[in-house]
């Protein structure tokens, strides 16, 4: 399968294909790594207008390098997937999809949800200009992949009183693709995480009859994804953290020992956001390092300590395999997990796609 992704993150679709034993080649991947350049896009486009694809790519990379901010997403991606430097882009806005026309089987990405200032009568591609969604749709139009998967938060359906979704849906339809959309929850596909996301699947072949995967009965809980105690000492909470996460007053921000976790977010585990684990005192009492750091308190009538989910646990709860290499520091590791797509959901979507599309023809 020839795969291309934008807003690629740490490679959720790549993980899905690996777990399904589907062989694939990466045509290209793209992610800014949460870095931003404060330069007028039109100025950049004028500068690179006469450059070939290689020189364009190098020039855009030089602009991002000049920010002196590190692309930790790229570190994670290159550590886990077979990709050449020339096939990595830093900014979707400057990718010329015409260079990859009819080369891509599956195109995957999910742009930030942005409102549209102008909604034309036809709500075509031009109406989406100035948004990152425009560039996703533009690449679909230029590359003409067999199938695309677009992912976003379900709030996109109601954003700007429904106008944002109206434009997005009509833009996809205007590209000549047969389009299906649905909101799927990760906990319906084997992962104990209450994470709803909007998925749009488009087919160049207008004759396909696609159906989104039916929910699967969940058989696991958060506890099935935990590492054995003790975990790294840095993950245990002090007094303020313990008292915050165990206080019912803050249950919308922090929860302890829930079988199904709430949605993992980019800021999870920081400022005591997200799901936490209560560990009975007897389990850790003989560990001097943990006892030095952790606050021993009471929760639900038990004496013990509280800790964060570890990076590996967060990755497991996003469906990433044990072979996935975590190579980045503390903050980006958590952010990358929270910003990803749940692999199991993509696996089930791909299974249904494979029923109606033959990629090997």
C-alpha positions as CSV (number, residue, x, y, z in Angstrom):
1,X,0.0,0.0,0.0
2,X,1.3,3.5,-0.9
3,X,0.6,5.7,2.2
4,X,0.8,9.5,2.6
5,X,0.0,11.3,5.8
6,X,-0.2,14.9,6.9
7,X,-0.5,16.2,10.5
8,X,1.3,12.8,10.8
9,X,2.0,12.9,14.5
10,X,3.5,9.7,15.8
11,X,2.0,7.5,13.1
12,X,-1.3,6.0,14.2
13,X,-2.2,4.7,10.7
14,X,1.3,3.3,10.3
15,X,0.8,1.4,13.6
16,X,-2.6,0.1,12.4
17,X,-1.1,-1.2,9.2
18,X,1.9,-2.8,11.0
19,X,-0.5,-4.5,13.5
20,X,-2.5,-5.8,10.6
21,X,0.6,-7.1,8.8
22,X,-0.2,-4.9,5.8
23,X,3.0,-3.9,3.9
24,X,3.2,-0.3,3.0
25,X,5.6,2.3,1.6
26,X,5.5,5.9,2.9
27,X,5.2,8.3,0.0
28,X,5.5,11.2,2.4
29,X,4.7,12.3,5.9
30,X,4.4,15.9,7.3
31,X,4.2,17.5,10.7
32,X,5.4,20.9,12.1
33,X,6.1,19.4,15.5
34,X,4.2,22.2,17.1
35,X,6.6,24.7,15.7
36,X,5.4,27.9,13.9
37,X,6.9,30.4,11.5
38,X,5.7,34.0,11.5
39,X,6.0,34.6,7.8
40,X,3.3,35.4,5.3
41,X,2.6,32.2,3.4
42,X,2.2,34.1,0.1
43,X,5.7,35.5,0.6
44,X,7.1,32.0,1.0
45,X,5.1,30.7,-2.0
46,X,6.6,33.4,-4.2
47,X,10.1,32.6,-3.0
48,X,9.8,28.8,-3.8
49,X,7.7,29.3,-7.0
50,X,10.5,28.2,-9.4
51,X,12.1,25.7,-7.2
52,X,11.9,21.9,-7.7
53,X,10.4,19.8,-5.0
54,X,13.7,18.9,-3.3
55,X,14.8,22.6,-3.0
56,X,11.3,23.7,-1.8
57,X,11.5,21.1,0.9
58,X,15.0,22.1,2.0
59,X,14.0,25.8,2.0
60,X,10.9,25.2,4.2
61,X,13.0,23.1,6.6
62,X,15.5,25.9,6.9
63,X,12.7,28.3,7.9
64,X,11.6,25.9,10.7
65,X,15.2,25.3,11.8
66,X,15.6,29.0,12.2
67,X,13.0,29.0,14.9
68,X,15.5,27.1,17.1
69,X,12.7,24.8,18.2
70,X,13.1,21.1,18.1
71,X,10.7,18.8,16.2
72,X,10.2,16.0,18.7
73,X,7.4,14.6,16.5
74,X,9.9,14.0,13.7
75,X,12.2,12.2,16.2
76,X,9.5,9.8,17.2
77,X,8.4,9.2,13.6
78,X,11.9,8.5,12.3
79,X,12.7,6.2,15.2
80,X,9.7,4.0,14.4
81,X,9.1,4.1,10.6
82,X,11.0,3.5,7.4
83,X,11.1,7.0,5.8
84,X,13.8,9.0,4.0
85,X,14.5,12.6,4.9
86,X,13.4,13.7,1.4
87,X,10.0,12.2,2.1
88,X,9.4,14.3,5.2
89,X,7.8,17.7,5.0
90,X,7.5,20.3,7.7
91,X,4.5,22.2,6.5
92,X,1.4,21.0,4.6
93,X,0.9,24.4,3.0
94,X,3.9,24.1,0.7
95,X,3.5,20.5,-0.5
96,X,2.8,20.2,-4.2
97,X,0.4,17.2,-4.5
98,X,0.8,17.2,-8.3
99,X,4.2,15.6,-7.8
100,X,2.4,12.5,-6.3
101,X,-0.7,12.4,-8.6
102,X,-2.1,8.8,-8.7
103,X,0.8,7.6,-6.5
104,X,-1.1,7.4,-3.3
105,X,-3.5,4.5,-2.2
106,X,-4.4,5.9,1.2
107,X,-4.1,9.5,2.4
108,X,-4.7,10.2,6.1
109,X,-4.7,13.3,8.2
110,X,-6.8,15.6,10.5
111,X,-6.4,19.4,10.4
112,X,-7.1,21.7,13.3
113,X,-10.8,22.8,13.4
114,X,-11.0,26.3,12.0
115,X,-14.0,28.5,11.1
116,X,-14.5,29.8,7.6
117,X,-15.0,33.5,7.1
118,X,-16.6,33.1,3.7
119,X,-19.1,30.5,2.7
120,X,-19.9,30.7,-1.1
121,X,-23.0,29.5,-2.8
122,X,-21.3,26.3,-3.8
123,X,-19.0,25.9,-0.7
124,X,-16.3,24.6,-3.0
125,X,-12.5,24.4,-2.4
126,X,-11.9,28.1,-2.8
127,X,-14.2,28.8,0.2
128,X,-11.9,26.9,2.4
129,X,-8.8,29.0,1.6
130,X,-6.7,30.3,4.5
131,X,-7.4,27.2,6.6
132,X,-5.2,24.1,7.0
133,X,-8.3,22.1,6.0
134,X,-8.0,23.7,2.6
135,X,-4.5,22.3,2.2
136,X,-5.7,18.8,3.1
137,X,-8.5,19.0,0.5
138,X,-6.1,20.6,-2.0
139,X,-3.8,17.6,-1.7
140,X,-6.7,15.2,-2.2
141,X,-7.6,17.1,-5.3
142,X,-4.0,17.1,-6.6
143,X,-2.9,13.6,-5.7
144,X,-6.2,11.8,-6.3
145,X,-5.6,9.0,-3.8
146,X,-7.8,5.9,-4.0
147,X,-9.0,6.5,-0.4
148,X,-8.6,9.2,2.2
149,X,-9.3,9.2,5.9
150,X,-9.9,12.6,7.6
151,X,-10.1,12.7,11.4
152,X,-11.2,15.5,13.7
153,X,-13.0,16.3,17.0
154,X,-16.8,15.7,16.9
155,X,-17.3,19.4,17.8
156,X,-16.5,20.2,14.2
157,X,-20.1,19.1,13.3
158,X,-21.5,21.9,15.4
159,X,-18.6,24.4,15.1
160,X,-19.7,27.9,14.0
161,X,-23.4,26.8,14.1
162,X,-22.7,24.0,11.6
163,X,-21.2,26.2,9.0
164,X,-17.7,24.7,9.3
165,X,-19.0,21.2,8.7
166,X,-21.2,22.4,5.8
167,X,-18.2,23.7,4.0
168,X,-16.0,20.7,4.8
169,X,-18.6,18.2,3.6
170,X,-19.4,20.1,0.4
171,X,-15.7,20.6,-0.3
172,X,-15.1,16.8,-0.1
173,X,-18.1,16.2,-2.3
174,X,-16.8,18.7,-4.8
175,X,-13.6,16.8,-5.2
176,X,-15.5,13.9,-6.9
177,X,-15.2,11.4,-4.0
178,X,-17.9,9.3,-2.5
179,X,-17.9,10.4,1.1
180,X,-19.0,8.7,4.4
181,X,-18.7,10.2,7.9
182,X,-19.4,9.0,11.4
183,X,-18.4,9.7,15.0
184,X,-16.7,6.7,16.5
185,X,-15.7,6.1,20.2
186,X,-12.4,4.3,21.0
187,X,-14.1,2.4,23.8
188,X,-16.3,0.7,21.2
189,X,-13.2,-0.8,19.5
190,X,-11.3,-2.5,22.3
191,X,-9.6,0.4,24.1
192,X,-10.9,1.5,27.5
193,X,-10.8,5.2,26.7
194,X,-13.9,7.4,26.2
195,X,-12.6,9.2,23.1
196,X,-15.1,10.2,20.4
197,X,-13.7,11.4,17.1
198,X,-15.2,12.3,13.7
199,X,-14.0,10.2,10.8
200,X,-14.6,11.0,7.2
201,X,-13.7,8.3,4.6
202,X,-13.7,9.2,0.9
203,X,-13.4,6.9,-2.1
204,X,-12.3,7.8,-5.6
205,X,-14.4,4.9,-6.9
206,X,-18.0,6.1,-6.7
207,X,-19.4,2.6,-6.9
208,X,-18.2,1.4,-3.5
209,X,-20.6,0.6,-0.7
210,X,-18.7,1.3,2.5
211,X,-19.9,0.8,6.0
212,X,-18.2,2.0,9.2
213,X,-17.2,-0.8,11.6
214,X,-19.8,-2.1,14.1
215,X,-18.9,-1.6,17.8
216,X,-17.1,-4.4,19.5
217,X,-17.7,-5.5,23.1
218,X,-15.0,-4.1,25.3
219,X,-13.2,-6.8,27.3
220,X,-10.4,-4.8,29.0
221,X,-10.0,-2.0,31.6
222,X,-7.3,0.5,32.2
223,X,-5.7,-1.9,34.7
224,X,-4.9,-4.3,31.8
225,X,-2.7,-1.7,30.3
226,X,-0.6,-0.8,33.3
227,X,3.0,-1.6,33.8
228,X,4.0,-3.5,37.0
229,X,4.7,-1.6,40.1
230,X,6.9,0.2,40.9
231,X,7.2,2.5,37.8
232,X,9.8,5.3,37.5
233,X,9.9,7.3,40.7
234,X,9.2,10.6,38.8
235,X,5.6,9.5,38.1
236,X,4.5,9.5,41.8
237,X,2.6,12.5,43.2
238,X,3.5,14.7,46.1
239,X,1.0,16.0,48.7
240,X,-0.7,18.7,46.5
241,X,-1.0,16.4,43.6
242,X,-2.5,13.5,45.7
243,X,-5.0,15.8,47.4
244,X,-6.0,17.4,44.0
245,X,-6.6,14.2,42.1
246,X,-8.5,12.4,44.9
247,X,-10.7,15.5,45.6
248,X,-14.2,14.8,44.1
249,X,-14.5,18.6,43.5
250,X,-12.0,18.2,40.6
251,X,-13.3,15.0,39.1
252,X,-13.9,16.8,35.8
253,X,-10.2,17.3,35.5
254,X,-8.7,14.3,37.3
255,X,-9.9,10.8,38.1
256,X,-8.4,7.9,40.0
257,X,-8.6,4.1,39.1
258,X,-11.4,4.4,36.6
259,X,-11.8,1.3,34.4
260,X,-12.4,3.4,31.3
261,X,-10.2,6.5,31.2
262,X,-11.4,9.9,29.9
263,X,-10.0,11.3,26.6
264,X,-6.2,11.6,26.7
265,X,-5.2,15.1,25.9
266,X,-2.0,17.0,25.0
267,X,-1.7,18.4,28.5
268,X,-2.6,15.1,30.2
269,X,-0.7,14.3,33.5
270,X,0.3,17.9,33.8
271,X,-1.3,20.2,36.4
272,X,-3.0,16.9,37.5
273,X,-5.1,16.6,34.4
274,X,-6.3,13.2,33.2
275,X,-6.4,9.7,34.8
276,X,-4.3,8.6,37.7
277,X,-3.5,5.3,39.5
278,X,-3.9,4.6,43.2
279,X,-1.3,2.2,44.5
280,X,-1.8,0.6,48.0
281,X,0.9,1.4,50.6
282,X,2.0,-2.2,51.0
283,X,3.1,-2.3,47.3
284,X,5.6,0.6,47.5
285,X,6.4,0.9,51.3
286,X,9.8,-0.7,50.9
287,X,10.9,1.4,48.0
288,X,13.0,4.2,49.6
289,X,13.0,6.4,46.4
290,X,9.3,6.4,46.0
291,X,8.7,7.0,49.7
292,X,11.0,10.0,49.5
293,X,8.9,11.5,46.7
294,X,5.4,10.3,47.1
295,X,2.8,11.5,49.5
296,X,1.1,8.7,51.5
297,X,-2.6,9.5,51.9
298,X,-6.0,7.9,52.0
299,X,-8.4,7.2,49.2
300,X,-11.6,5.3,49.4
301,X,-10.6,4.1,52.9
302,X,-7.2,2.8,51.7
303,X,-3.8,4.0,52.5
304,X,-1.5,4.5,49.6
305,X,0.1,6.7,46.9
306,X,-1.0,8.1,43.6
307,X,0.9,8.3,40.3
308,X,0.6,9.4,36.7
309,X,0.1,7.0,33.9
310,X,3.5,6.3,32.4
311,X,4.4,7.1,28.8
312,X,4.2,3.5,27.9
313,X,0.8,3.1,29.5
314,X,-0.5,6.2,27.6
315,X,0.8,4.7,24.4
316,X,-0.9,1.3,25.1
317,X,-4.2,3.2,25.8
318,X,-3.9,4.7,22.3
319,X,-3.4,1.3,20.8
320,X,0.3,1.5,20.1
321,X,2.3,-1.7,20.2
322,X,5.0,-2.6,22.7
323,X,7.5,-2.3,19.8
324,X,6.8,1.4,19.5
325,X,9.9,3.2,20.6
326,X,9.5,6.2,22.9
327,X,12.6,8.4,22.3
328,X,11.5,11.8,23.4
329,X,11.5,13.6,26.8
330,X,8.8,13.9,29.3
331,X,6.5,16.7,28.0
332,X,6.6,15.8,24.3
333,X,6.0,12.1,25.1
334,X,2.7,12.8,26.8
335,X,1.7,15.4,24.2
336,X,2.3,13.1,21.3
337,X,0.2,10.3,22.9
338,X,-2.7,12.8,23.6
339,X,-2.6,14.3,20.1
340,X,-2.6,10.9,18.3
341,X,-5.5,8.9,16.9
342,X,-6.5,5.6,18.6
343,X,-4.8,2.9,16.5
344,X,-7.6,0.3,17.1
345,X,-10.2,2.6,15.6
346,X,-8.1,3.0,12.5
347,X,-7.5,-0.8,12.3
348,X,-11.3,-1.4,12.2
349,X,-11.9,1.3,9.6
350,X,-9.1,-0.1,7.4
351,X,-10.7,-3.6,7.7
352,X,-13.9,-2.2,6.3
353,X,-12.1,-0.3,3.6
354,X,-10.3,-3.5,2.5
355,X,-13.6,-5.1,1.9
356,X,-14.5,-2.6,-0.8
357,X,-11.2,-1.5,-2.3
358,X,-8.4,-3.6,-3.8
359,X,-5.1,-1.8,-3.3
360,X,-3.0,-4.3,-5.1
361,X,-4.5,-3.7,-8.5
